Amino acid sequence: MDTATLPEATPAGAPDARAPLGPTAADPAGPRGGRLRHLVRGPEADPAWARPALLALLVVTAVAYLWNLTASGWANAFYSAAVQAGSTSWKAFFFGSLDASNAITVDKPPASLWAMALSVRLFGLSSFAILLPQVLMGIGTVAVVHATVRRHFEHGAALLAGGALALTPVAVLMFRFNNPDALLTLLMALAVWATLRALEAGSYRWIALAGVFAGFGFLTKTLQVFLVVPAVAVVWMVCADTPLRRRVVGGLLSVGAFLVSAGWWVAVVELVPASWRPYIGGSQTNSFLELTFGYNGFGRLDGSEVGRVGGGGGGGFSSGTGLFRMFDSSVGGQISWLLPAALVFLVGGLVMRARAPRTDARRAGYLAMGLWLLTTALVFSFMQGIFHEYYTVALAPAIAALVGMGAGEAWDRRHDTVGALTLAAGTAAASVWGFVLLSGTTAYGGWLRFTVLALGLAATALFLVVGRLHVRALAGLGVMAVVAGLAGPAAYTASTLATGHSGSIVTAGPSSSGGPGGGFGGGPGGGAPGGTAPGGTTQGGTAPGGTTQTNPNGGTSPFAGGTQPGGSAPGAGGSAGGGMSGLLDASTPDADVVEALEADADQYTWVAAAVGSQNAAGLQLATEEPVMAIGGFNGSDPYPTLEQFQQYVADGQIHYFLAGGGFGGQQGGSDVADEINNWVSQNYTEVTIGGETFYDLTQPTGSGQ
């Protein structure tokens, strides 16, 4: 560095004589005004439109994601109940307990719950407070993808990537929903962003930060975060601008950062005595490690999840496995709109950077996003266990980034054969596949799909002769291609924003989209027949618009007289556990039920107990009092044992028991829910409250006491 450019030293505590203390002719607003102008205008080297365009993208994304947000009510009541518990008990907050009295946890680690519980502590319990953090995560993910692409590509490429992500239907759905996938997607995007930053100077700090993001991703959804690890590891080891020895050391530092950021919580849970913490929901041995590597880990790959309800590997609530799973009628409308184009731009981008040096930053970007996309898509396509359509939100940042990067670079090289062919092939792939997906719904008539196809094919033809076009026609050509690619997902996005989504199974898009495809998606702890059909309609659950249909298995909602959080009435009759509705979604209980449970609530550790987390969640969210979820999400966890439950009752800790045993059809797991239900029904007084059957555990019948 030229020493003449170094700043002169300023005595400690003295003002910098070179810094203006107030407004100047060059900066009438003073330093604060200059900072504001820099925020709005961006760096001087940037085009005047670049920063305002980014801010507009983020503002429009925020407005869209916040609009009609509370139509989803409690969204997934399973997680909302845990958020409510964590907002009143720091112990429940730390462990991710379903109730404030800490009986049992959710079947995931608690990182995503922490953000929501803090929001509820700040704003009070409401649908808005629970879902607001997810919206902020969505805006943040759009910003991260934009920043990742912009670092080594043009502004237009970064804006296209951010816009493509913001309009991905499954992203719009999950960034307005309270499942862990929103935070997981943000953390995976941050891990790739930090990795690409680390390459530039072989930075230990940045590659370690990538490990930290991955570690917190593990605390969000355990092993799913490992789907981004191949991209991080390969790109760092191959492309980092530093000698091999430093790359190895940096990789080890990243692994260490991951272990520390993920392991501290795991260590606490595994090392403290089981009596000091809640039971680990989803496990059969009260072990978070067993949950991680079993039910939520390898069990998802080979279909061996113990305790799940329903089938996997293409049956029950899992769409059919195979190479084209991401394109089938169950999944395609959620994520695959730009997937063919992303693959085209990945290949085209690697071809365009074929002669670049090992450390080429643009090629590293293609490799990182491409490996993330391919690894995740292949695992999702062939996993034999529980698979939910909304998992595919983890693909959205990689698809959007590849489209932005590839299209941007191909546009810069449009006068070269490879650039023109890449643009033509990518546009054709997006428009033709968009036409196919739009043909699966009657929601928009035929005009939209034919417009997409016509614009796309016209743009494709023009890209093949782009060198002969007048410069004034280029802007119109670019708009044609973008509209052809984004009109379809934009329509699905509008439909998704217009309806509420609640329950364990949710899908984006209009209710008339798709078809039976490959089955249904399951709940957070497992799905079931009678979930949401691929188009957004429901069978035995809650439709995105809030309506309810009879469960095909013959069961009905557990709360006959209540309403769904979104405002619609659930199915009438039946008892908890009799059908799949109590497994997949919670209903709001009748006012008489709420009044009975709230009476003398401070005298009990749990005002009620119910089989299955969703049944317990409905009662808990209505009363804001702890309700024990027997058997965890599916009713198949061995907690509490019959002996433990009997002791809780003898100690006067539980007031009511909601009638109903296990859900049936589970793959292994415990029968404790049926045992407890049978014991209660034989020994305690049956009462009818608000049209529902409960047992008063303070009133024994004497038959077995």
C-alpha positions in Angstrom: 0.0 0.0 0.0 1.3 3.5 -0.8 2.1 5.2 2.5 0.9 8.4 1.1 -2.7 7.1 1.2 -2.6 6.2 4.9 -4.7 8.4 7.1 -2.9 10.7 9.6 -3.1 9.7 13.2 -5.7 11.5 15.3 -5.1 11.9 19.0 -7.3 9.8 21.2 -10.5 11.6 22.0 -10.0 14.3 19.5 -12.3 14.9 16.6 -11.1 13.9 13.1 -10.3 17.2 11.4 -11.1 15.7 8.0 -14.6 14.6 8.9 -17.3 17.2 8.4 -19.1 18.0 11.7 -22.3 19.3 10.0 -23.8 20.0 6.6 -21.4 21.0 3.8 -21.9 22.2 0.2 -21.2 18.7 -1.0 -23.4 17.1 1.6 -26.2 19.4 2.7 -27.7 16.8 5.0 -24.5 16.2 7.0 -23.0 12.8 7.9 -26.3 11.3 8.8 -27.8 12.4 5.5 -24.8 11.0 3.7 -25.2 7.6 5.4 -28.9 7.6 4.4 -28.1 8.6 0.9 -25.5 5.8 0.7 -28.1 3.3 2.0 -30.5 4.4 -0.7 -28.1 5.1 -3.5 -25.5 2.4 -2.8 -21.8 2.6 -3.7 -20.8 5.3 -6.2 -19.6 2.8 -8.7 -23.1 1.2 -8.9 -25.7 2.2 -11.5 -28.1 4.7 -10.1 -31.0 2.2 -10.3 -29.3 -0.7 -8.6 -29.8 0.0 -4.9 -33.3 1.4 -5.3 -34.2 -1.7 -7.2 -32.9 -3.9 -4.4 -34.8 -1.9 -1.8 -37.9 -2.1 -3.9 -37.5 -5.9 -4.2 -37.2 -6.3 -0.4 -40.1 -3.9 0.3 -42.4 -5.6 -2.1 -41.4 -9.0 -0.7 -42.2 -7.7 2.8 -45.5 -6.3 1.9 -46.6 -9.4 0.0 -45.4 -11.8 2.7 -47.1 -9.8 5.5 -50.4 -9.4 3.6 -53.2 -11.7 4.8 -50.7 -13.3 7.2 -53.0 -14.0 10.0 -55.5 -15.9 7.7 -53.5 -19.0 8.7 -54.4 -18.7 12.3 -52.1 -20.9 14.4 -50.7 -22.4 11.2 -49.2 -25.6 12.5 -50.7 -25.7 16.0 -48.1 -28.4 16.9 -45.3 -25.7 16.8 -47.5 -22.9 17.9 -48.3 -24.7 21.2 -44.5 -25.1 21.8 -44.1 -21.4 21.1 -46.8 -20.6 23.6 -45.0 -22.8 26.2 -41.6 -21.2 25.5 -43.1 -17.8 25.8 -44.1 -18.5 29.4 -41.3 -20.9 30.6 -37.6 -20.5 29.9 -37.1 -24.2 30.5 -39.7 -25.0 27.9 -38.0 -22.4 25.7 -34.6 -24.0 26.0 -35.7 -27.6 25.4 -38.5 -27.0 22.9 -41.2 -28.4 25.1 -44.8 -28.7 23.9 -46.1 -27.4 27.3 -44.9 -25.1 29.9 -44.9 -27.9 32.5 -42.3 -29.7 30.3 -43.8 -33.1 29.8 -42.5 -33.7 26.3 -40.7 -31.8 23.5 -41.5 -31.4 19.8 -39.7 -33.9 17.5 -37.2 -31.3 16.3 -34.5 -29.3 18.0 -35.8 -25.9 19.1 -33.9 -23.2 17.2 -36.8 -22.1 15.1 -39.0 -22.1 18.2 -36.7 -19.7 19.9 -37.3 -16.9 17.3 -41.0 -17.3 17.5 -41.1 -17.5 21.3 -39.1 -14.3 21.6 -41.6 -12.6 19.3 -44.5 -13.8 21.4 -42.8 -12.6 24.6 -42.4 -9.2 22.8 -45.8 -8.8 21.2 -48.0 -11.3 23.1 -49.5 -14.6 21.9 -51.1 -14.2 18.5 -51.0 -15.6 15.0 -49.1 -12.5 13.8 -46.5 -12.7 16.5 -45.8 -16.4 15.7 -45.6 -15.9 12.0 -43.7 -12.6 11.8 -40.2 -14.2 12.4 -40.8 -16.4 9.4 -41.6 -13.4 7.2 -38.4 -11.7 8.3 -36.5 -14.9 7.6 -38.0 -14.9 4.1 -37.0 -11.3 3.5 -33.5 -12.1 4.8 -33.1 -15.1 2.5 -34.0 -13.0 -0.5 -31.4 -10.4 0.6 -28.8 -13.1 1.1 -29.3 -14.7 -2.3 -29.1 -11.3 -3.9 -25.9 -10.5 -2.0 -24.4 -13.9 -2.9 -25.0 -13.4 -6.6 -24.2 -9.7 -6.7 -20.7 -10.2 -5.3 -19.4 -11.6 -8.5 -22.2 -11.0 -11.0 -24.0 -8.0 -12.3 -26.9 -6.2 -10.5 -29.5 -7.5 -13.0 -28.4 -11.1 -12.3 -28.7 -10.5 -8.5 -32.2 -8.9 -8.9 -33.4 -11.8 -11.0 -32.2 -14.3 -8.5 -33.8 -12.5 -5.6 -37.1 -12.0 -7.5 -37.1 -15.7 -8.5 -36.7 -16.8 -4.9 -39.4 -14.4 -3.7 -41.9 -15.8 -6.2 -41.2 -19.5 -5.6 -44.6 -20.8 -4.4 -43.2 -23.2 -1.7 -41.0 -20.4 -0.4 -43.9 -18.0 -0.2 -45.8 -20.7 1.7 -43.1 -21.6 4.2 -41.9 -18.0 4.9 -45.4 -17.4 6.1 -45.7 -20.6 8.1 -44.3 -21.7 11.4 -42.5 -25.0 10.5 -38.7 -25.0 11.0 -38.0 -24.9 7.2 -38.0 -21.1 7.0 -35.0 -20.8 9.4 -33.3 -23.8 7.9 -33.4 -22.4 4.4 -32.0 -19.0 5.6 -29.2 -20.7 7.5 -28.3 -22.9 4.5 -28.2 -19.8 2.2 -26.0 -18.0 4.8 -23.6 -21.0 4.9 -23.1 -20.9 1.1 -22.8 -17.1 1.2 -20.1 -17.3 3.9 -18.3 -20.0 2.0 -18.1 -18.0 -1.2 -16.8 -15.0 0.8 -14.2 -17.3 2.3 -12.8 -18.3 -1.1 -11.6 -14.8 -2.0 -8.6 -14.7 0.4 -8.7 -18.2 1.8 -10.3 -16.7 5.0 -10.4 -18.8 8.1 -12.9 -16.5 9.6 -15.5 -16.8 6.8 -15.2 -20.6 6.4 -15.6 -21.0 10.2 -18.7 -18.8 10.0 -20.1 -21.1 7.4 -19.7 -23.9 9.9 -21.5 -21.8 12.5 -24.5 -21.3 10.2 -24.6 -25.0 9.5 -24.4 -25.8 13.2 -27.4 -23.7 13.9 -29.1 -25.3 11.0 -28.6 -28.6 12.8 -30.3 -27.1 15.8 -33.2 -26.2 13.5 -33.8 -29.5 11.6 -30.9 -31.8 12.5 -29.4 -33.8 9.6 -31.3 -32.0 6.8 -28.7 -29.2 7.0 -26.1 -31.7 5.8 -27.6 -31.5 2.4 -25.7 -28.2 1.9 -22.4 -29.5 3.4 -21.1 -31.1 0.2 -21.4 -27.7 -1.6 -19.5 -26.0 1.3 -16.8 -28.6 1.6 -16.1 -29.2 -2.1 -16.1 -25.6 -3.2 -13.8 -24.6 -0.3 -11.3 -27.4 -0.9 -11.3 -26.9 -4.7 -11.7 -23.2 -5.3 -10.3 -21.3 -2.3 -7.6 -18.9 -3.2 -5.1 -20.3 -0.7 -2.6 -23.2 -0.6 -3.8 -26.7 0.1 -2.5 -26.7 3.7 -4.6 -23.7 4.6 -7.6 -25.2 2.8 -7.3 -28.3 5.0 -6.8 -26.2 8.2 -9.8 -24.0 7.2 -11.9 -27.1 6.6 -11.1 -28.4 10.1 -11.9 -25.1 11.6 -15.3 -25.1 9.9 -16.0 -28.6 11.2 -15.0 -27.4 14.7 -17.2 -24.4 14.5 -20.1 -26.6 13.4 -19.5 -29.0 16.3 -19.4 -26.2 18.9 -22.4 -24.3 17.5 -24.5 -27.4 17.3 -23.0 -29.5 20.0 -23.5 -27.3 23.1 -27.2 -27.8 23.1 -27.0 -31.5 22.3 -24.5 -32.0 25.1 -26.8 -30.3 27.7 -29.8 -32.4 26.6 -27.8 -35.7 26.6 -25.9 -35.1 29.8 -28.4 -33.7 32.2 -30.5 -36.4 34.1 -33.6 -37.3 32.2 -35.6 -36.3 35.3 -34.4 -32.7 34.9 -35.8 -32.2 31.4 -38.8 -33.1 29.3 -39.0 -36.4 27.4 -37.5 -36.1 23.9 -40.5 -36.3 21.6 -40.2 -38.5 18.5 -37.7 -40.8 20.2 -38.4 -44.3 21.6 -35.5 -44.1 24.2 -35.8 -40.5 25.4 -32.6 -39.7 23.5 -32.0 -36.8 21.2 -29.2 -38.7 19.4 -31.6 -41.6 18.7 -34.2 -39.1 17.4 -31.5 -37.4 15.2 -30.1 -40.6 13.6 -33.2 -42.7 13.7 -36.6 -41.1 13.3 -35.4 -37.8 11.8 -32.3 -39.3 10.2 -31.6 -42.5 8.5 -35.1 -43.6 9.1 -36.2 -40.9 6.6 -33.9 -42.4 4.0 -34.9 -46.0 4.2 -38.4 -45.7 5.6 -37.7 -47.3 8.9 -39.0 -44.5 11.1 -40.2 -46.2 14.3 -43.6 -44.9 15.5 -44.7 -43.1 12.3 -48.3 -43.4 11.2 -48.9 -44.2 7.6 -46.6 -45.5 4.9 -43.5 -44.2 3.1 -41.7 -44.8 -0.1 -44.5 -43.7 -2.3 -47.4 -45.0 -0.2 -49.6 -43.3 2.4 -48.3 -39.8 2.8 -45.1 -39.8 0.7 -45.1 -39.1 -3.0 -43.5 -41.8 -5.2 -39.8 -42.0 -5.2 -37.7 -41.8 -8.3 -35.5 -39.5 -10.4 -38.4 -37.3 -11.5 -40.0 -36.9 -8.1 -39.4 -33.1 -8.0 -41.4 -32.8 -11.2 -44.4 -35.0 -10.4 -47.9 -33.6 -9.9 -47.5 -33.6 -6.1 -44.3 -31.6 -6.0 -43.9 -29.9 -9.3 -46.1 -26.9 -8.7 -44.3 -26.2 -5.4 -40.7 -25.9 -6.5 -40.0 -27.0 -10.1 -41.1 -24.0 -12.2 -37.5 -22.9 -12.8 -35.7 -26.2 -12.0 -35.2 -27.2 -15.7 -33.9 -23.7 -16.4 -31.6 -23.8 -13.4 -30.1 -27.0 -14.7 -29.6 -25.5 -18.1 -27.9 -22.4 -16.7 -25.7 -24.6 -14.4 -24.4 -26.5 -17.4 -24.1 -23.3 -19.5 -22.4 -21.4 -16.7 -19.8 -24.2 -16.2 -19.2 -24.3 -20.0 -18.7 -20.5 -20.1 -16.2 -20.7 -17.2 -14.5 -23.8 -18.4 -11.1 -22.1 -19.1 -11.1 -20.0 -16.0 -8.5 -20.6 -13.3 -9.1 -22.9 -10.3 -10.0 -20.0 -8.0 -12.5 -18.4 -10.4 -15.2 -16.9 -8.2 -18.0 -17.2 -10.8 -17.3 -20.9 -11.4 -17.2 -21.4 -7.6 -20.7 -19.9 -7.4 -22.0 -22.3 -10.0 -20.4 -25.2 -8.3 -21.7 -24.2 -4.8 -25.3 -23.7 -6.0 -25.2 -26.6 -8.3 -24.0 -29.1 -5.7 -26.5 -27.8 -3.2 -29.3 -28.2 -5.7 -28.3 -31.7 -7.0 -27.5 -33.1 -3.6 -30.8 -32.0 -2.1 -32.9 -32.9 -5.1 -31.5 -36.4 -5.3 -31.9 -37.1 -1.6 -35.5 -35.9 -1.7 -36.2 -37.9 -4.8 -35.0 -41.2 -3.5 -35.7 -41.1 0.2 -38.0 -43.9 1.2 -39.4 -42.5 4.4 -41.7 -39.6 5.2 -41.4 -36.9 2.6 -43.4 -33.6 2.6 -43.8 -31.4 -0.4 -42.8 -28.3 1.6 -39.4 -29.8 2.3 -38.5 -28.6 -1.2 -38.2 -25.0 0.0 -34.6 -25.9 0.7 -34.0 -26.0 -3.0 -35.4 -22.6 -3.7 -32.3 -20.4 -3.0 -30.0 -22.6 -5.2 -32.5 -22.7 -8.1 -33.0 -18.9 -7.9 -29.3 -18.2 -7.7 -28.4 -20.5 -10.7 -31.1 -18.8 -12.8 -29.8 -15.4 -11.9 -26.1 -16.2 -12.3 -26.5 -18.2 -15.5 -28.9 -15.9 -17.2 -26.9 -12.9 -16.2 -23.6 -14.2 -17.6 -25.2 -15.6 -20.7 -26.8 -12.2 -21.3 -23.4 -10.5 -21.0 -22.1 -13.1 -23.6 -25.2 -13.1 -25.8 -23.3 -12.4 -28.9 -21.3 -15.6 -28.4 -22.7 -18.9 -29.5 -22.6 -20.4 -26.0 -24.3 -17.4 -24.4 -27.1 -17.2 -27.0 -27.7 -21.0 -26.8 -27.8 -20.9 -23.0 -30.3 -18.1 -23.0 -32.5 -19.8 -25.6 -32.4 -23.2 -23.9 -33.0 -21.8 -20.4 -36.0 -19.7 -21.6 -37.5 -22.6 -23.5 -37.1 -24.9 -20.5 -38.8 -22.4 -18.2 -41.7 -21.6 -20.5 -42.4 -25.1 -21.7 -42.4 -26.5 -18.2 -44.4 -23.6 -16.9 -47.0 -24.4 -19.6 -47.1 -28.0 -18.4 -47.5 -27.1 -14.8 -50.2 -24.5 -15.6 -52.0 -27.2 -17.6 -52.6 -29.0 -14.3 -54.9 -26.4 -12.9 -58.1 -24.7 -14.0 -57.6 -21.7 -11.7 -56.3 -19.3 -14.3 -58.1 -20.5 -17.5 -56.1 -21.3 -20.6 -54.9 -17.8 -21.3 -52.0 -17.7 -18.9 -50.4 -21.0 -19.9 -50.7 -20.2 -23.6 -49.3 -16.7 -23.0 -46.3 -18.2 -21.1 -45.7 -20.6 -23.9 -46.0 -18.1 -26.7 -43.8 -15.5 -25.0 -41.2 -18.2 -24.1 -41.0 -19.7 -27.5 -40.8 -16.3 -29.2 -38.0 -15.2 -26.8 -36.2 -18.5 -27.5 -36.3 -17.9 -31.2 -35.1 -14.3 -30.8 -32.2 -15.4 -28.6 -31.0 -17.6 -31.4 -30.6 -14.6 -33.6 -29.9 -12.1 -30.8 -26.8 -10.8 -32.6 -28.9 -9.4 -35.4 -31.4 -7.5 -33.2 -31.3 -3.8 -32.8 -30.0 -2.7 -29.4 -33.4 -1.1 -28.6 -35.1 -4.5 -28.9 -32.9 -6.1 -26.3 -34.8 -4.7 -23.3 -38.1 -6.0 -24.7 -36.5 -9.4 -25.3 -35.3 -9.6 -21.7 -38.7 -8.7 -20.4 -40.3 -11.3 -22.5 -38.0 -14.0 -21.2 -38.4 -13.0 -17.6 -42.2 -12.8 -17.8 -42.3 -16.2 -19.5 -40.3 -17.7 -16.7 -41.9 -16.0 -13.7 -45.6 -15.6 -14.7 -46.5 -19.1 -13.6 -44.9 -19.1 -10.2 -46.2 -15.6 -9.7 -49.8 -16.8 -10.3 -49.2 -19.7 -7.8 -47.8 -17.2 -5.4 -50.8 -14.9 -5.6 -53.1 -17.9 -4.9 -50.9 -18.9 -1.9 -51.0 -15.4 -0.5 -54.8 -15.2 -0.8 -55.6 -18.3 1.4 -54.8 -19.3 4.9 -52.9 -22.6 5.5 -53.2 -24.6 8.7 -52.4 -28.1 9.9 -49.4 -30.4 9.5 -49.8 -30.7 5.7 -49.7 -27.6 3.6 -49.1 -26.9 -0.1 -48.8 -23.8 -2.2 -50.9 -22.8 -5.2 -54.6 -22.9 -6.1 -56.9 -25.6 -4.9 -57.4 -26.9 -8.4 -53.7 -27.5 -9.1 -52.0 -30.8 -9.6 -53.7 -34.1 -9.2 -53.4 -37.2 -7.0 -49.8 -37.5 -8.2 -47.8 -39.4 -5.7 -49.8 -39.2 -2.5 -49.8 -36.9 0.4 -47.3 -35.1 2.6 -47.2 -35.8 6.3 -47.1 -33.8 9.5 -44.0 -32.8 11.3 -43.8 -36.0 13.1 -45.3 -38.1 10.4 -48.1 -37.9 7.9 -51.2 -39.9 7.3 -53.7 -40.7 4.7 -56.3 -38.0 4.6 -53.9 -35.1 4.5 -53.7 -32.3 2.1 -53.8 -33.4 -1.5 -51.2 -32.0 -3.8 -53.3 -29.3 -5.2 -54.1 -27.8 -1.8 -57.5 -29.6 -1.2 -57.9 -31.7 1.9 -59.1 -35.1 2.8 -59.8 -35.3 6.5 -57.9 -32.2 7.3 -58.1 -28.4 6.9 -58.1 -27.0 3.4 -56.0 -23.9 2.7 -59.1 -21.8 2.7 -60.2 -23.2 6.0 -62.9 -25.6 5.1 -63.0 -29.2 6.3 -63.9 -32.5 4.7 -64.7 -35.8 6.3 -61.7 -38.0 6.9 -61.6 -40.9 4.5 -60.8 -43.2 7.4 -64.1 -42.3 9.0 -62.7 -40.1 11.7 -63.6 -36.5 12.4 -62.3 -33.5 14.3 -61.9 -34.0 18.0 -63.7 -30.8 18.9 -67.3 -30.9 17.5 -68.4 -27.5 18.7 -65.3 -25.4 18.0 -63.8 -23.7 15.0 -60.5 -23.8 13.3 -58.0 -21.0 14.1 -58.7 -19.6 10.6 -62.4 -19.4 11.4 -64.0 -22.5 9.9 -65.9 -25.2 11.7 -64.3 -28.6 11.9 -66.1 -31.8 11.2 -68.6 -32.8 13.8 -68.7 -35.7 16.1 -66.1 -38.3 17.0 -63.6 -38.4 19.7 -59.9 -37.6 19.8 -57.9 -40.2 18.2 -60.8 -41.7 16.4 -59.6 -40.4 13.0 -56.7 -38.6 11.4 -57.8 -35.0 11.9 -56.6 -35.0 15.5 -53.2 -36.2 14.2 -52.8 -33.7 11.4 -54.4 -30.5 12.8 -55.7 -29.0 16.0 -59.2 -27.5 16.3 -60.3 -24.8 18.7 -62.4 -26.2 21.5 -65.9 -25.1 22.5 -66.1 -22.2 25.0 -67.5 -24.6 27.6 -64.4 -26.8 27.3 -62.2 -23.7 27.7 -64.1 -22.6 30.8 -63.9 -26.1 32.4 -60.2 -26.4 31.8 -59.5 -22.9 33.1 -61.4 -23.4 36.3 -58.9 -23.8 39.2 -56.1 -24.2 36.6 -53.5 -23.1 39.0 -54.1 -26.2 41.2 -52.9 -28.5 38.4 -49.6 -29.0 36.7 -51.6 -29.9 33.5 -55.2 -28.8 33.1 -55.7 -31.8 30.7 -54.0 -34.6 28.9 -54.8 -35.7 25.4 -53.4 -38.4 23.0 -51.3 -36.8 20.3 -49.7 -33.4 20.1 -52.3 -31.7 17.9 -55.2 -32.7 20.2 -53.2 -31.3 23.1 -52.2 -28.2 21.2 -55.8 -27.2 20.4 -56.6 -27.3 24.1 -53.4 -25.5 25.2 -53.7 -22.6 22.7 -57.3 -22.0 23.7 -56.6 -21.9 27.4 -52.9 -20.9 27.4 -52.5 -23.5 30.2 -50.2 -26.6 30.0 -51.8 -29.7 28.4 -49.9 -33.0 28.4 -49.5 -34.6 24.9 -49.5 -38.4 25.6 -47.3 -40.2 23.2 -46.0 -37.1 21.4 -47.0 -36.2 17.9 -48.2 -39.6 16.7 -49.3 -40.9 20.1 -46.6 -43.5 19.6 -43.8 -42.3 21.9 -43.5 -44.3 25.2 -44.2 -41.3 27.4 -45.6 -41.2 29.9 -45.7 -44.8 30.8 -48.9 -46.1 32.4 -47.2 -46.1 35.8 -46.0 -42.5 35.4 -49.4 -41.4 34.3 -51.0 -43.1 37.2 -48.6 -41.4 39.6 -49.4 -38.0 38.0 -53.1 -38.6 38.6 -52.5 -39.9 42.1 -50.6 -36.7 42.9 -53.5 -34.5 41.6 -51.4 -33.0 38.8 -53.8 -33.6 35.9 -57.5 -32.5 35.9 -59.1 -33.9 32.7 -58.3 -36.5 30.1 -59.7 -36.0 26.6 -61.2 -39.3 25.5 -59.5 -41.3 22.7 -56.6 -43.7 22.4 -53.9 -44.1 19.7 -54.4 -43.3 16.1 -53.7 -46.8 14.8 -51.7 -47.9 11.8 -48.4 -46.9 13.3 -45.1 -48.5 12.4 -43.8 -49.9 15.6 -43.6 -47.5 18.6 -45.4 -47.7 21.9 -49.0 -48.6 22.7 -48.9 -46.5 25.9 -51.7 -44.2 24.6 -54.1 -47.0 24.3 -53.1 -48.4 27.7 -53.7 -45.0 29.4 -57.0 -44.5 27.6 -58.2 -47.9 28.7 -57.2 -47.4 32.3 -58.8 -43.9 32.5 -62.0 -45.0 30.9 -62.3 -47.9 33.4 -61.5 -45.9 36.5 -62.7 -42.3 36.1 -65.9 -40.5 35.6 -66.9 -39.7 32.1 -68.2 -36.1 31.5 -69.5 -34.4 28.5 -68.3 -30.8 28.0 -69.2 -28.7 25.0 -70.3 -31.9 23.2 -66.9 -33.6 23.8 -66.1 -36.6 26.0 -63.6 -36.0 28.8 -62.7 -37.9 32.0 -62.5 -36.0 35.2 -59.3 -37.4 36.9 -60.4 -36.0 40.2 -63.5 -38.2 40.2 -62.7 -41.9 40.3 -65.5 -44.3 39.7 -64.1 -46.7 42.4 -64.0 -49.7 39.9 -60.3 -50.0 40.1 -59.2 -47.4 42.7 
